[in-house]
């Protein structure tokens, strides 16, 4: 499923190609690209849920959360997000790329991915997808793009 999400993100977002809104047409296109229909359905459901999350004004798990609060991860979340990934999410909050709302959106979408625990690189792409789909986060999206695509300058020793 993650491969389909990456394909869609790279094909439609990164290349500025207009996204097909017809689910059947998009399913046919993804089938022609070699993806299985069952995985396509899961991926499209994942995207639809992301759209639902970004439209949700109030999230019950964030009511009363202070900016100085600390996120405790459930055992299942810890299985999907290793220490490095959780540390990276905290880093993104510290530099204000993520806030509590977008962090929870990222965690929700990570938990919705089936399969093996996510690598740090894959987590970065999920963060980018969430920020792209969350209105008002254009600056954060730009910062995240820089974090992913920035190449170190000079010689590394």
C-alpha positions as a Markdown table, in Angstrom:
| # | Residue | x | y | z |
|---|---|---|---|---|
| 1 | Unk | 0.0 | 0.0 | 0.0 |
| 2 | Unk | 2.8 | 2.4 | 0.8 |
| 3 | Unk | 4.2 | 2.0 | -2.7 |
| 4 | Unk | 0.9 | 3.1 | -4.1 |
| 5 | Unk | 0.8 | 6.2 | -1.9 |
| 6 | Unk | 4.4 | 7.0 | -2.9 |
| 7 | Unk | 3.5 | 6.5 | -6.6 |
| 8 | Unk | 0.5 | 8.8 | -6.3 |
| 9 | Unk | 2.4 | 11.4 | -4.4 |
| 10 | Unk | 5.3 | 11.5 | -6.8 |
| 11 | Unk | 3.1 | 11.3 | -9.9 |
| 12 | Unk | 0.5 | 13.9 | -9.0 |
| 13 | Unk | 2.0 | 16.2 | -6.4 |
| 14 | Unk | 5.7 | 16.3 | -7.3 |
| 15 | Unk | 5.1 | 16.5 | -11.1 |
| 16 | Unk | 2.1 | 18.9 | -10.9 |
| 17 | Unk | 0.0 | 16.5 | -12.9 |
| 18 | Unk | -3.7 | 17.0 | -12.2 |
| 19 | Unk | -5.0 | 14.3 | -9.9 |
| 20 | Unk | -7.9 | 12.2 | -11.2 |
| 21 | Unk | -10.9 | 12.5 | -8.9 |
| 22 | Unk | -12.8 | 9.6 | -10.4 |
| 23 | Unk | -12.0 | 6.7 | -8.1 |
| 24 | Unk | -12.7 | 4.1 | -10.8 |
| 25 | Unk | -10.4 | 5.9 | -13.3 |
| 26 | Unk | -7.7 | 6.2 | -10.7 |
| 27 | Unk | -8.1 | 2.5 | -9.8 |
| 28 | Unk | -7.8 | 1.5 | -13.5 |
| 29 | Unk | -4.7 | 3.7 | -13.9 |
| 30 | Unk | -3.0 | 2.2 | -10.9 |
| 31 | Unk | -3.9 | -1.3 | -12.1 |
| 32 | Unk | -2.3 | -0.6 | -15.4 |
| 33 | Unk | 0.8 | 0.6 | -13.4 |
| 34 | Unk | 1.0 | -2.9 | -11.9 |
| 35 | Unk | -0.7 | -2.5 | -8.5 |
| 36 | Unk | -3.2 | -5.0 | -7.2 |
| 37 | Unk | -6.8 | -3.9 | -6.8 |
| 38 | Unk | -7.0 | -4.8 | -3.1 |
| 39 | Unk | -4.0 | -2.7 | -2.3 |
| 40 | Unk | -5.3 | 0.2 | -4.5 |
| 41 | Unk | -8.5 | 0.2 | -2.5 |
| 42 | Unk | -6.6 | 0.3 | 0.8 |
| 43 | Unk | -4.4 | 3.2 | -0.5 |
| 44 | Unk | -7.4 | 5.2 | -1.7 |
| 45 | Unk | -9.1 | 4.6 | 1.6 |
| 46 | Unk | -6.0 | 5.8 | 3.4 |
| 47 | Unk | -6.1 | 9.0 | 1.3 |
| 48 | Unk | -9.8 | 9.6 | 2.0 |
| 49 | Unk | -9.3 | 9.2 | 5.7 |
| 50 | Unk | -6.4 | 11.7 | 5.5 |
| 51 | Unk | -8.8 | 14.2 | 3.9 |
| 52 | Unk | -11.4 | 13.5 | 6.6 |
| 53 | Unk | -8.8 | 14.2 | 9.3 |
| 54 | Unk | -7.7 | 17.5 | 7.9 |
| 55 | Unk | -11.4 | 18.6 | 7.7 |
| 56 | Unk | -12.0 | 17.7 | 11.3 |
| 57 | Unk | -11.9 | 20.9 | 13.4 |
| 58 | Unk | -11.7 | 19.4 | 16.8 |
| 59 | Unk | -10.0 | 16.2 | 17.8 |
| 60 | Unk | -11.1 | 14.8 | 21.1 |
| 61 | Unk | -7.6 | 13.5 | 22.0 |
| 62 | Unk | -6.2 | 17.1 | 21.7 |
| 63 | Unk | -8.8 | 18.9 | 23.9 |
| 64 | Unk | -6.9 | 20.7 | 26.6 |
| 65 | Unk | -3.5 | 19.8 | 25.3 |
| 66 | Unk | -0.9 | 22.4 | 26.2 |
| 67 | Unk | 2.0 | 23.2 | 23.9 |
| 68 | Unk | 4.3 | 22.0 | 26.7 |
| 69 | Unk | 2.6 | 18.6 | 26.9 |
| 70 | Unk | 4.5 | 15.4 | 26.1 |
| 71 | Unk | 3.3 | 12.6 | 23.9 |
| 72 | Unk | 3.2 | 9.1 | 25.4 |
| 73 | Unk | 3.1 | 6.4 | 22.7 |
| 74 | Unk | 1.0 | 3.3 | 23.0 |
| 75 | Unk | 2.7 | -0.1 | 22.7 |
| 76 | Unk | 1.2 | -0.6 | 19.2 |
| 77 | Unk | 2.5 | 2.9 | 18.2 |
| 78 | Unk | 5.9 | 2.0 | 19.5 |
| 79 | Unk | 5.9 | -1.1 | 17.3 |
| 80 | Unk | 5.2 | 0.9 | 14.2 |
| 81 | Unk | 7.4 | 3.9 | 15.1 |
| 82 | Unk | 10.9 | 3.0 | 16.5 |
| 83 | Unk | 12.9 | 5.3 | 18.8 |
| 84 | Unk | 14.5 | 7.2 | 15.9 |
| 85 | Unk | 11.1 | 7.8 | 14.3 |
| 86 | Unk | 9.5 | 9.0 | 17.6 |
| 87 | Unk | 12.6 | 11.2 | 18.1 |
| 88 | Unk | 12.2 | 12.6 | 14.6 |
| 89 | Unk | 8.5 | 13.5 | 15.3 |
| 90 | Unk | 9.6 | 15.3 | 18.5 |
| 91 | Unk | 12.3 | 17.1 | 16.5 |
| 92 | Unk | 9.7 | 18.3 | 14.0 |
| 93 | Unk | 7.5 | 19.6 | 16.8 |
| 94 | Unk | 10.5 | 21.4 | 18.4 |
| 95 | Unk | 11.3 | 23.2 | 15.1 |
| 96 | Unk | 7.5 | 23.8 | 14.6 |
| 97 | Unk | 7.2 | 21.8 | 11.4 |
| 98 | Unk | 4.5 | 19.8 | 13.2 |
| 99 | Unk | 2.0 | 20.9 | 15.9 |
| 100 | Unk | 0.0 | 18.6 | 18.1 |
| 101 | Unk | -2.8 | 18.3 | 15.5 |
| 102 | Unk | -0.5 | 17.5 | 12.5 |
| 103 | Unk | 1.6 | 15.1 | 14.7 |
| 104 | Unk | -1.6 | 13.2 | 15.6 |
| 105 | Unk | -2.6 | 13.1 | 11.9 |
| 106 | Unk | 0.8 | 11.7 | 11.1 |
| 107 | Unk | 0.6 | 9.0 | 13.8 |
| 108 | Unk | -3.0 | 8.1 | 12.7 |
| 109 | Unk | -1.9 | 7.7 | 9.1 |
| 110 | Unk | 1.2 | 5.6 | 10.1 |
| 111 | Unk | -1.0 | 3.3 | 12.2 |
| 112 | Unk | -3.3 | 2.9 | 9.2 |
| 113 | Unk | -0.5 | 1.5 | 7.1 |
| 114 | Unk | -0.5 | -2.2 | 7.2 |
| 115 | Unk | 2.7 | -4.2 | 7.2 |
| 116 | Unk | 6.2 | -3.8 | 8.7 |
| 117 | Unk | 7.2 | -1.0 | 11.0 |
| 118 | Unk | 8.0 | 2.2 | 9.1 |
| 119 | Unk | 11.5 | 3.3 | 8.4 |
| 120 | Unk | 12.6 | 6.8 | 9.2 |
| 121 | Unk | 12.7 | 7.6 | 5.5 |
| 122 | Unk | 9.2 | 6.3 | 5.0 |
| 123 | Unk | 8.0 | 8.3 | 8.0 |
| 124 | Unk | 9.4 | 11.5 | 6.4 |
| 125 | Unk | 7.2 | 10.8 | 3.3 |
| 126 | Unk | 4.1 | 10.3 | 5.5 |
| 127 | Unk | 4.8 | 13.6 | 7.2 |
| 128 | Unk | 5.2 | 15.3 | 3.8 |
| 129 | Unk | 1.9 | 13.8 | 2.6 |
| 130 | Unk | 0.0 | 14.9 | 5.7 |
| 131 | Unk | 1.4 | 18.5 | 5.6 |
| 132 | Unk | 0.6 | 18.7 | 1.9 |
| 133 | Unk | -3.0 | 17.8 | 2.6 |
| 134 | Unk | -3.4 | 20.0 | 5.7 |
| 135 | Unk | -4.5 | 23.5 | 4.8 |
| 136 | Unk | -2.4 | 26.3 | 6.3 |
| 137 | Unk | 0.7 | 24.3 | 6.6 |
| 138 | Unk | 2.4 | 25.5 | 3.4 |
| 139 | Unk | 5.5 | 26.8 | 5.3 |
| 140 | Unk | 5.8 | 23.6 | 7.3 |
| 141 | Unk | 5.5 | 21.6 | 4.0 |
| 142 | Unk | 8.3 | 23.6 | 2.5 |
| 143 | Unk | 10.5 | 23.1 | 5.6 |
| 144 | Unk | 9.8 | 19.3 | 5.4 |
| 145 | Unk | 10.7 | 19.3 | 1.7 |
| 146 | Unk | 14.0 | 20.9 | 2.5 |
| 147 | Unk | 14.7 | 18.3 | 5.2 |
| 148 | Unk | 14.0 | 15.5 | 2.8 |
| 149 | Unk | 15.7 | 16.8 | -0.3 |
| 150 | Unk | 18.5 | 19.0 | 1.1 |
| 151 | Unk | 21.9 | 17.7 | 0.0 |
| 152 | Unk | 24.8 | 18.3 | 2.3 |
| 153 | Unk | 27.3 | 20.8 | 1.0 |
| 154 | Unk | 31.0 | 20.3 | 0.9 |
| 155 | Unk | 33.0 | 17.2 | 1.6 |
| 156 | Unk | 32.0 | 14.8 | 4.3 |
| 157 | Unk | 34.9 | 13.3 | 6.3 |
